[in-house]
Amino acid sequence: MSGRPRGWVLIGFLALAILATAVPSLSQTDETAGMITEIKLGRGTVEMKTADGDWHRAAPLSALRAGDQVRAVGDATVVVLLTGGRGAVAVKAKNSPYTVGSPRTDASTAQKMRTLLSASFGFLASGPKEPPKAVTSSRSGAPPAEVLTPRNGLILPGPLVFEWLGSQFSRYRVRVADSSTVVFERKGVVGGRLPYPDEASALKSGVRYQVQVETSGAKPTEAWFEIVDAARAAEVRENLKQLEASLGPRVSPSSRAAVRTGALASEELFHDARLVVLAALAKDPDEPTLHMLLGNLYLKTGLPRLAAQSLDEAQFLLSRDKK
């Protein structure tokens, strides 16, 4: 990404595309029957249309309803993840157009799984309520210190790594406190990350902690986080396990990651959702859906500059020169 040209970042276009595809036409049911979870353009294009609409460019994380169609032109591929335990369909030119069928409603599809998948799709299909303003991307100068994660949300119990935006040459003081006591402090930290050490005081569930990052001559930056209790954590993990099993064996890792991310984010576990997306991007760095999803997570946690970078990358992958 570092060598690619950038101008103004058009977040508004992507956000509107997500919102537009999430709104059903009057002739369709409100139930989501599928979602676009992967797009590989190659030298082709991917388009979609509602049951009573016209063909237009398909966007990642577009919600689909029964009767909607998706088609791939040239060597492009688009993956449609279906609800109701129907797995996923890879749509190529040879099997285009693909028409989305109605979700199954028989007893073999557990209501709990439909609810979990619906919650995941609900987050995936939702963009910002108002399109963010364009952000100028600059590569000069050190970025301002700002807590990256965990940031103003819930987290699952387990190993915790604090991350922040800043300069690799600065030294930081990192402090974690509850409402009355500093439970951990480390000075002279170089870089932008610090694992919470095993020998430090154990962090408790249900307690709202503040993490503060400070460097000499700059205003401290801080955010809050709260660890969910063991019972809820176990429920979330079991739900994720069952949800992924319900997708079927032929769903790709990137589509699975999108569903898992949506499920976590729908529980406001944005820290853990981000880790899922980053792991998926390490294996599939050219998937625009994952970059768009990461951008939406950054918007949810109040990091517009990082959101701009991720959404800009998604836009680049969806519009790059195919010659």
Buried (B, 14 or more C-beta within 10 A) or exposed (E): EEEEEBEEBBBBBBBBBBBEBBEBEEEBEEBBBBBBBBBBBEEBBBBBBBBEEEEEEBBBBBBBBBBBBBBBBBEBBBBBBBBBBBBBBBBBEEEBBBEBBEBBEEEEBEEEBBEBBBBBBBBBBBBBEEBBEBBEEEEEEEBEBBBBBBBBBBBBBEEBEBBBBBBEEBEBBBBBBBEEEEBBEBEEBEBBEBEBEEEEEEBEBEEEBBBBBBBEEBEEBBBEBBBBEEEBBEEBEEBBEEBBEBBEEEBBEBBBBBBBBBBBBBBBBBBBBBBBBEEBBEEBEEBBBBBBBBBBBBBBBEBBBBBBBBBBBBBBBBEEEEE
